[in-house]
Amino acid sequence: MNDYFEANKNLWDAKAEIHKDSKFYDVDGFLKGNEPLDTIVIDEIGDVTQKSILHLQCHIGLDTMSWERKGANAVGVDFSGEAVKIAHSIAQQANLRTRFIESNIYDLPEVLDEKFDIVFVSEGSIMWLNDLKRWADVIYRFLKPGGFFYIWEFHPFGYVFEDECEEPVLKVRYPYFQGSDPIIYISDVTYTDSETKLEPKQAYEWNHGIAEVINSLTNAGLYIEFFNEFPFATYKALPFMVKNKEGRYVLPEGMQPLPFMYSLKASKPATPNSE
């Protein structure tokens, strides 16, 4: 399993360098005050003034720093050393005190000894994790009693379709019920608009179904407050998706809407039985 994570870490080290200069992430716009968080996320999480937030798999940290701008005390965690270096640099340029930690999610309890009001995960994260039970246990470990977990993520149903065909036809290519074995592929591109090509690198992903996500969290001791699904993605998940007026990607007119995003909020009891 360490070989999988090391390969993915090398991939994301390379992506981070490309992403910091991309229009997709628009670091210059962020430094000028632009908001990277989706309005749905802002509304569903609510006021974070004087709240502590732990952002897992934060990449180059723009979402993490956005919470800091909104009055939170934010800490971002990522396994990519290059991403963490870039996040530190952007925070300094933005005059923010946001902290960033380089760590694999599963190893985080060994390097961080705090508890937070909110644990946050943003899109494109959990597909890089093989074990959601351990993931949920880490989330529970870092939440204060009465705190909550929030995830804004790509829907696993959207991952099953053929993603290399320009023709607007939905064809199942990948498994929804994947199991423990990863999907293995060679990556030489990234999802941003950069023309810079990656040196081809092997990548490993796991598609986690909705039941697996929910059951992992509830088995860890969290209580689901809501689960919402949305008929759009925040990137061009399929080649024939089109951008709507809100800047989100949807299926072309005439195709029935399908879930491509979801959000979930789960709370830790104020008086847990055990820590």
Stockholm file with secondary structure:
# STOCKHOLM 1.0

chainA/1-275         MNDYFEANKNLWDAKAEIHKDSKFYDVDGFLKGNEPLDTIVIDEIGDVTQKSILHLQCHIGLDTMSWERKGANAVGVDFSGEAVKIAHSIAQQANLRTRFIESNIYDLPEVLDEKFDIVFVSEGSIMWLNDLKRWADVIYRFLKPGGFFYIWEFHPFGYVFEDECEEPVLKVRYPYFQGSDPIIYISDVTYTDSETKLEPKQAYEWNHGIAEVINSLTNAGLYIEFFNEFPFATYKALPFMVKNKEGRYVLPEGMQPLPFMYSLKASKPATPNSE
#=GR chainA/1-275 SS CHHHHHHHHHHHHHHHHHHTTCTTTCHHHHHTTCCCSCHHHHHHHCCCTTCEEEEESCTTCHHHHHHHHTTCEEEEEESCHHHHHHHHHHHHHTTCCCEEEECCGGGGGGTCCCCEEEEEECSSCGGGCSCHHHHHHHHHHHEEEEEEEEEEEECGGGGGBCCSCCSSCCCBCSCSSCCSSCEEEEECCCSSSCCCCCCCEEEEECCCCHHHHHHHHHHHTCEEEEEEEESCBSSCCSTTCEECTTSCEECCTTSCCCCCEEEEEEECCSSCSCC
#=GC SS_cons         CHHHHHHHHHHHHHHHHHHTTCTTTCHHHHHTTCCCSCHHHHHHHCCCTTCEEEEESCTTCHHHHHHHHTTCEEEEEESCHHHHHHHHHHHHHTTCCCEEEECCGGGGGGTCCCCEEEEEECSSCGGGCSCHHHHHHHHHHHEEEEEEEEEEEECGGGGGBCCSCCSSCCCBCSCSSCCSSCEEEEECCCSSSCCCCCCCEEEEECCCCHHHHHHHHHHHTCEEEEEEEESCBSSCCSTTCEECTTSCEECCTTSCCCCCEEEEEEECCSSCSCC
//
